[in-house]
Amino acid sequence: MNVLLFGATGNIGSAVAGELVARGHRVTAATRRGGGLDGVNLAVRRADAADPVQVAEAAAGQDAIVSAIGPQHGIDDDEKVLVGGAEGLIAGARRAGVKRLVVVGGGGSLLVASGQRLLDTPDFPPAWRPGALSQAAALDLYRAADDLDWTYISPPFLIEAGERSGHFRLGGDEVLYDAQGASRITYPDFAIALVDELDRGNAIRRRITLAY
């Protein structure tokens, strides 16, 4: 599959890039600065996910678009990157005629047992709230794009460096916790789940999540 990957230089994006290449997909990394990844065989081009014209040009001839974009904390504006990125990716995919779109989203809009969003609970870190609200707004945009085969993948409460185990649970709109009450996944295992979804298409026009 020819895959256009936005956000390939971030922690999640670089893990996704490695997983895609390892499975034989032909990857083009689209970044705002045009930088690539050391040790990963992929093409590189400069494109901003928030610019639908640039997205459409980069997506020409691609089978799917994957987005792992995210703001740099303390540098970027969360809403501009996340909501603007969703608007640009949706419009650009339509222009290019690429229907398949897999997006790394936020976990703050996942639901807890009370029915509240995680971001609305008392213990949710205040510093994370602006980004979580922007991710929730982006999810609303994808849910309205019923002409695209999108999938929005929310990480659990904690996503971190660690081993590639290949063992995790999948869920829908609710936070997943393990027996100890933790909600976590590693970057490599998140990448496995994302590429599995890209390959199999089990969650078209749905949000999913995963955790151990």
Secondary structure by P-SEA (a helix, b strand, c coil): cbbbbcccccaaaaaaaaaaaaaccbbbbbccccccccccbbbbbbbbcccaaaaaaaaccccbbbbbcccccccccccccaaaaaaaaaaaaaaacccbbbbbcccccccccccccccccccccccaaaaaaaaaaaaaaaaaccccbbbbbbbccbbbbbbbcccccccccbbbbcccccccccaaaaaaaaaaaaaccccccbbbbbcc
